[in-house]
Amino acid sequence: MVVGVGIDIIKIAKIKNSIKKWGDSFLNRVFNPEEVDHILEGKMYYQRLAARFAAKEAVIKVISKEEPLALRDVIILNRKNGAPYCKLKKNLSVNIFLSISHIEDYAVACAVAEKKV
């Protein structure tokens, strides 16, 4: 049973500017090491981080009625085939399904929470 849907969109420049201004302290405050370790700096670096940020926000929106979450409580990773998935640091009774996309200027994510049976 679906218990919620969350969506978020962000300008990639906002993430890029935050990283340039605060560097590792921003990355460490928002992301878990396993989220950023495999993202190599390059053409898509900021787009991928912005997409993960949007996914975290979408997950927080969908779960916030049940349990307050911080950005670092939500871990956004990719399966071997590239599909995104979400791990939660808190043991909640929901499965999260994600869709993430990014283009030159924006990243967007949608999260659907389904009650575990």
C-alpha positions as CSV (number, residue, x, y, z in Angstrom):
1,M,0.0,0.0,0.0
2,V,1.4,3.4,-1.0
3,V,1.6,5.7,2.0
4,G,3.1,8.8,0.3
5,V,4.8,10.5,-2.6
6,G,7.4,13.2,-2.4
7,I,9.1,15.2,-5.2
8,D,11.9,17.8,-5.2
9,I,13.7,19.9,-7.8
10,I,16.9,21.9,-7.4
11,K,19.0,24.1,-9.5
12,I,22.4,22.4,-10.0
13,A,24.1,25.8,-9.5
14,K,22.9,25.9,-5.9
15,I,24.7,22.6,-5.1
16,K,27.8,23.7,-7.1
17,N,28.0,27.1,-5.3
18,S,27.6,25.4,-1.9
19,I,30.4,23.0,-2.6
20,K,32.6,25.7,-3.9
21,K,31.9,27.9,-0.8
22,W,32.0,25.3,2.0
23,G,33.8,22.4,0.3
24,D,34.1,19.1,2.3
25,S,32.2,20.5,5.2
26,F,29.1,20.9,3.0
27,L,29.6,17.4,1.5
28,N,30.1,15.8,4.9
29,R,27.0,17.6,6.4
30,V,24.7,16.5,3.6
31,F,26.1,13.2,2.2
32,N,27.4,9.9,3.5
33,P,30.8,8.8,2.3
34,E,29.4,5.9,0.3
35,E,27.2,8.3,-1.7
36,V,30.1,10.5,-2.9
37,D,33.1,8.2,-3.0
38,H,32.3,6.7,-6.4
39,I,31.3,10.0,-8.0
40,L,34.3,11.3,-9.8
41,E,34.7,15.0,-10.4
42,G,34.0,15.7,-14.0
43,K,31.3,16.8,-16.4
44,M,28.4,15.3,-14.4
45,Y,29.8,15.7,-10.9
46,Y,27.5,18.5,-9.7
47,Q,24.5,17.1,-11.6
48,R,24.8,13.7,-9.8
49,L,25.2,15.3,-6.4
50,A,22.3,17.6,-7.0
51,A,20.2,14.6,-8.1
52,R,21.1,12.8,-4.8
53,F,20.2,16.0,-2.9
54,A,16.8,16.2,-4.6
55,A,16.2,12.5,-3.9
56,K,17.0,13.0,-0.2
57,E,14.6,15.9,0.0
58,A,11.9,13.9,-1.8
59,V,12.4,11.0,0.6
60,I,12.2,13.3,3.6
61,K,9.0,14.8,2.3
62,V,7.4,11.4,1.9
63,I,8.5,10.1,5.3
64,S,8.3,13.2,7.5
65,K,4.8,12.5,8.6
66,E,6.0,9.2,10.1
67,E,9.4,10.0,11.3
68,P,11.7,13.1,11.2
69,L,14.8,12.5,9.1
70,A,18.0,14.4,8.5
71,L,19.7,14.5,5.1
72,R,22.4,12.1,6.3
73,D,19.7,9.6,7.5
74,V,18.9,9.1,3.8
75,I,21.5,7.4,1.6
76,I,21.0,7.5,-2.1
77,L,23.0,4.9,-4.1
78,N,22.9,3.2,-7.5
79,R,22.5,-0.4,-8.4
80,K,24.9,-2.0,-10.9
81,N,22.4,-1.2,-13.7
82,G,22.4,2.5,-12.7
83,A,18.9,2.5,-11.1
84,P,18.8,4.6,-7.9
85,Y,17.8,3.2,-4.6
86,C,17.5,4.5,-1.0
87,K,18.8,3.1,2.2
88,L,17.6,4.6,5.5
89,K,19.7,4.8,8.6
90,K,16.5,4.4,10.7
91,N,14.6,1.1,10.5
92,L,11.2,2.2,9.2
93,S,8.4,0.0,8.0
94,V,8.4,1.4,4.4
95,N,10.0,0.6,1.1
96,I,11.2,3.6,-0.9
97,F,11.0,3.7,-4.7
98,L,13.0,6.5,-6.5
99,S,13.1,8.1,-9.9
100,I,15.9,10.7,-10.5
101,S,16.8,12.8,-13.5
102,H,19.0,15.8,-14.2
103,I,19.7,18.1,-17.1
104,E,22.1,21.0,-17.5
105,D,20.5,23.3,-15.0
106,Y,18.2,21.2,-12.8
107,A,17.9,17.9,-11.0
108,V,14.6,16.4,-10.0
109,A,13.6,13.3,-7.9
110,C,10.4,11.6,-7.0
111,A,10.1,9.2,-4.1
112,V,7.2,6.8,-3.4
113,A,6.9,5.1,0.0
114,E,5.1,1.8,0.3
115,K,4.2,0.2,3.6
116,K,6.2,-3.0,4.2
117,V,4.0,-6.1,4.5
